[in-house]
Amino acid sequence: MIRECLGEDKIEPPDPNLHPKIRRMKALARYRDKVKAQKGMGITLETTLVSICCMGIGITPLNIGELSYAALSTIVQTY
């Protein structure tokens, strides 16, 4: 549910009744996707917070605590 709120893809839970080879192949595919996704994330949370405060859209260090993480990522993507 958290992934859906953040706008990320939904991940199916692993099935314990799968054949071990298929389970291993799916685990490796999930790991590959995770590594691929991390390569695109070059900005840290601290940098995101500072950049949002510097955008000049009325968000300051005093009121940035009222925004959720999902709102922060949406603002950065839109900007």
C-alpha positions, 0 to 999 in steps of 0.5 A: 500500500505504501508503494502505491501511495508513493506512485511506485510499482507494486511488487508481488510477494514471493510464492513459497510453493514455487520450484526452487530454481524459479524462485531463485530466478525471480529473486535475481530479477528483483535484485537486478531491478533494485540495482537498476533503480538505485543507479538513477537515484543520485540525489539524497533526501537532504539535497532534495529538502534544500533544493525544495526550500530554494525553489521559491515556491513558499516552502521554507525550512520552518514549514517543510516538516509538514510535507510528506515524502510522497509530496516532496518527490512529486514536487521535485518531479514536477519542478 
